[in-house]
Amino acid sequence: MSKITWRMLIDAKIIKRTDNGMAILPSAIRIVDGFNLRDATDPDYIADHQALKAHIKKGGKVPALEVALPSDGFMGVDVVDGHRRNAAYQELIAEGDPIEWIRIEPFVGNDLDRTVRIMTSQDNRKLRPLEIAAGYARLSAFGLTPDDIARRVGKTRQHVDQMLILASAPHQVQQLVKDGSVAATEAINQVRAHGQAAADKLVKAKADNGGKKVTAKALKPWTPPAANVLPVVQALDLLHAKLPAETRMFLLNEPKEGDTVLLPATIVWELMNQHGSITELREKAEQKAREKANQAAQQELAGGA
């Protein structure tokens, strides 16, 4: 199998030179499966794609596609940067627009350089966090360290580390990020803190929040108001003050299972009383959250009826 060259494609009249560079027959442009990082099912992507099609249809200018020569004998080129532009061209052609040639420019670099290119170009539309995470994971598979990746894409090492955590997050966590149920940053924080259990924690937080987007506030553990914490602190202060010196020393030496000490009944009663008050407050807060979630669910059902 002979290696395809630019000269071969020009001689075969698949590529022609113009005053603005090179142009190629639309049928000779190939998309490598899985190379593009973008999620073409994303509603925002679809909207941007339609806007780009309209722009091209009206004669609007767009950059040339960056393409590379194939290694398998295909008489054409593979897209490195400009997948969305190419899709817009191909759809317009299918709809009857008389597009005979598409501007291209050669990409210089190897397969690693091509992946870096799609990370840094972004075709005038920023990559989503999951798309970035997938790109960094791909670069990592080439053997690049997080420092190498950060240097090549012009980002901080911290950013790369965070995206690699997202890349290896449980699938359910990634889906919650994809559908906008949780911000990528918060998802990463939860995976870092809870590992595989982050998925269950985020799903529960979404349910408790009435199906709305999970925020850092929604994930924050419930804490009683300061006014209700103060009596507990005061009771603990009193307990500490009333402990005999020998009991205090005994407790400081890490007692073993089964060891016991005598405590003043009035102080224990006060601690139990304060615990009961805190428990009641927590139960009321949880009941309020459940009612809020049920109300939101009923409204959603009513809206879909």
Secondary structure, DSSP 8 states (H G I E B T S, - for coil): -----HHHHHHTTSEEEETTEEEE-GGGEE--TTT----TT-HHHHHHHHHHHHHHHTT-----EEEE--SS--SSEEEEE-HHHHHHHHHHHHTT-----EEEEE--S-HHHHHHHHHHHGGGS---HHHHHHHHHHHHHTT--HHHHHHHHT--HHHHHHHHHHHTS-HHHHHHHHTTSB-HHHHHHHHHHHGGGHHHHHHHHHHHTTTS-B-HHHHS-----HHHHHHHHHHHHHHHHHS-HHHHHHHHT---TT------HHHHHHHHHHHHHHHHHHHHHHHHHHHHHHHHHHHHHHHH-
